[in-house]
């Protein structure tokens, strides 16, 4: 399978290569309920044949409405979930094909729930230093934790406090310090600012960008906020019901979105509205992932849908700018 990549990745070696990723979940009722009600098993395809690559030192932003599978992709890449099919390849992996310990780290959405409330910040950040052999004793661990806290905009003295003694933005800084402690080459940020006040969000985003530049990190950044993705990403992938419907360089996607769903997302983000493009807002709800529509999953909400869209699932087609889009209307030249 050829892995799609956006034009912005050309000329850079691919650090992360995901091919045909599939992850399902069993959403069935308990066995006895199914027997009494004569119900079958209910399987949700949270991620459905997903392929993409991320160039070394670059950022791929994943966007889409809630429930489209973004976080599942992140957890598969981080090793927290095992894919049902497909492959995830990391450049520089060990001979067994698995990344070195600590090479991939993740910053979660809610810093309070991702930090152990019984551990002081010193232990929360420093534990991975001891686990990965980056500190030989607790004295050395304390020195390195102090440097990490300074790197994320905190004071060394903050290591003596507990998570509940910090604000939301400070806790997220602690979580970021913990993530970079093992010196990863890949950082996954799963909506890292959505639980924070607007006034703090920009500080955390700028911190992540500074750390990426200083450490050469390759990033997967997940958000439902297109303005944030525009600020952070080099390449943008748009997900809908577990599939990538458009994957392109940031400038190409925001200046001339092709897939009707991408257009809908940009239309509903006033900061990204382009005055020279007249588009009609697409209405409707995301279908249930337990019973996705046949053909193109977006066709019930799409103003360009025809009979082919209702019958045949579109496959990604290459674009002149190096990206790709999965849409029959684009392929047939039916865009307005």
N, C-alpha and C positions, 0 to 999 in steps of 0.2 A: 504493500500500500504506500502510495506517495503521501507524505505528510505535508499538509498545507502550511505555508508560511507567508507572512506579509512582506511587502517590498522592503520595509524598513529593516528586515532581518538579513537582507542579502549582503554578502560580503563578510558576515560574521559567522564564526563557528557556532553550531547549535549546541547549547548546553543541556537543554531538556527536549526530549523527543517523545511525544505521546502518540500512539498509533492504535486506532480502533478501540478505544477505551469503552468498556461497558461495565456498569455496576447496577445491580438490581436489589430490591428489598422485598421481602415477603410481608405484605400487608393483609394477610388472610385473617379471618376470624378464628378463634380457638377451634380445635378439631371437633369437639362435640357440637358446637353451634353450627359448624359447616355440615355435619352429618344430619342434624335435625332439620336444618333449613335447606338441605340439598344444594349447598353452595360449593363452588370450586375454589381453588386457590386464587389469590389476587396478588399478582406480581407487578411491582412498580419499576419501570426502567428509568431510574434517576439520571443515569448517564448512558447515552445511546450512541455508540460508534463515534466517539469523539477523537479527533486527530488535530494536533497542533505542535508547534515547536517554539522554543524561546532561545534567542541568541544570547551568548554569554555577555553578562553585564547589562542586559536589556530588561524591560518590564513588559509583560503581557497583562493587559487588563481584561477581566471577564465581567460582563454586565448582563443584566436580564432581571426580569421580575422575580419575586420571591417564589421559591419552589422549582426553579428551572434547572437546578443541579449544580450550581456554582460551588457551593461548599462541599458537595460530594466529590467533585473533581479535586478540590484542595486536599481533602482528607486522603484520597487515593494517592496523590502525589507525595504527601507527607508520610505515607505508610501507615496511617491510622485505619484505613480500610483496604481490603484486598479486592482488586478488580475481578470481575467474573470473566472477562475476556479482554484482549488487547495487551499492549505492552507499554511500559514506561522506561525509557532509557535515559540514563544520566551520563554525560561525558565524564570520563575519569572514574567510572565506577570500578569496584573491585573485580577480581577475576571471576567471582561468582555472579557478577552482573548486578550486584546490589551496591548502593551508595555507601561510602564510608560512614561510620557512626558520627552523627552530629552534622553531616554535610547539608541536610535539609532541616530547616527549623520553621516554626509557624507562629505567627502572632494572631491571637484569636480576637473575636469581636468584643467580648465582655472581659475586661482585665480583672474584674473582681472575682468572677467565677473561675478564671483560669489560673489564679494564684492561690496557693494554700494559705488560708487565713491563720493557721497555727505556726507558720514559718515567718521568721523575720526576713526582711528583704535580703540580708546578707546570705542566708541559707537558700532562699528561692533562686537567687542569681548564681550563687557559687556552687550549688550542688552539681551542676553539669560540668563545672571545671574539674571537680574531683572525679566525676564519673568518666569523663573522657581523657583523664590523665593530663590535663592542662595545668593542674596545680598539684604539687606533691604533698602539701600539708595545709592545714587550716590557716596558718599565718600567711603563706603565699596566696591562698585563696582570698583572704581578706584584702590583700594589696591589689589583686586583679579586679575584685568586685568594686573597689573604690574607683579604679580607672574606668570601668564600664559605666558606673553611675555618672561619672563626669561626662563621658561620651554621650549619654542620653539626656544631659541637662539637669542632673540631680547632684546633690552634694554627697561626699563620701559618708558623712554622718547619717544620712538617710538609711544606710544599711542596717542600723540598729532598730528600725521601726517595723511595725506590722502593716500589711496592706490596707487595713481599715483606717489607718491614720493618714492616708493620702487622699487627694482628690482623684477623680476619674482620669484626668489627663496624666497625673503623676503615676498612677497605677499602670497606665498603658506604657509609660516610659520604663517602668520596672519590667514589664513583660517584654518590651523590646530589648532591654539589657540582657534579660535571661535568654532570649532567642539568639542574640549575637555572641553570647559567652562561649559557645562551642566552636566559634569561628566557622560558621557555615558558608558555603558558596551559593546556596539557594535559599531565599527567604520567601515564605508564603504569608501574605497578609489578607486575612479573611474579614473584610469590612472593619478594619481596625479603628475607624473613627465614628461609626454609626451610633455608638453608645455615649459619645462625648458631646459636650456643649459646642455650639458652632464656633465660639471664640477660641476654643482649644484645638479644633480640628486642623486648622492650618498649621499650627505649631507641630503637631504630630506628623502631618504629611511632609513638611519640610525637613523634619528630623529623619524620616525614613529616606528621603531623597539624598540627604547629606551622608547618611551611613552607607547607602548604596554606592555613591560616588567614591567614598573613602575606602570601602572594602571590596569594591568590584563585584557586588552581589548581583545575581540573576534573580528576578522577582516575578512572582505571580501575584497580582493585586486584584482582589475581588471587591466589587462594590455595586450598589444599585444606583449610585449617584454619578451621572455622566460627567458632571463638572469636575468631580474628584478624579475620575479616570482620565479626563482630558489633561489634568495637571500632572498625573503620575506615569501614565503608560506611554510606551513607544508603539505598541501594537494593541489592537482592541479586538476581542472576540465577543460576539453577541450570541447568547444562548437562549433557546426557547424549548421548553419541555425536554430537556436533556440533550439537545443537539446544538451544534454550532451552525447558525444560519448565515453568519457573515464574519469573516476574519480578514482584517486589513490594517494597513498602517494608520496611525491615529489621524493624520492630516487628511488622508484620502477618505476615511470613513466619516469624519465630521463635516468635511466640506461637500461631499457628494455621497451620502448614504444610498445604498441600492435596495437592500431587502426592505419590504414594506414594514416589517416589525422594527428594524433599525430606525426607519423614518418615524415611526410612531414614538419610539423612545426619545428621539431628538426633538420631535415636535412638542413633547410634554416637558421638556427641559428648557425654560425660557432663556437661560443664559447661553444656550447653544443654538438658539434659533437663528437661521440664516435668512436675512431679509429678501434675498434674491431667489428663494425657493418657496413656491406655493404648494402646500401640502394639506390634505384633509386629515384631521385626527381620526385614528382608527379606534373604535370603541369595542366593548365586550370584555369578557372575563377569560382568564387562562383556563383551558379545559382541564378536567381532572386527569392527573397522570395515570390513574387506574384504568381509564378508558379514553386514551388519546384518539383524536379523529383519524380516519384513514387518509392516506395520501400525505399532503403537507399538513402538519399539525396546526399551522397558522391559518389555514384557509377559511375557517368560520369567521375570522375577524378581518380578513384581507379584502380590500376593495378591488383587487386585481385578480381574484381567484376565478378559475374556469374549471371545466370538467376534468381536465388533466390534473389540476391541483388537488381535486377531491379524490382522485384515484391513485395517483403515482407519487411516491415520496421523492422529492428532489435530492439529488446528490450534489456535492460541491463542484462548482465549475471554476476554472482558473480565470483570473482577470488580468488585463494588461498591466495593472499596477503591481502585480505580484501577489495580490490577495486572492480570496475566493468567496463565493456566495452560493448558497443552496436555495435557488428560487427559479421556478419555471418561467415566471414573468420576465425576469432578467435574461434568461437564456433565449426566450422567444422575442425579446425586444418590445414587450408590452408595457414598459414603464411609462408613466405620464411625463 
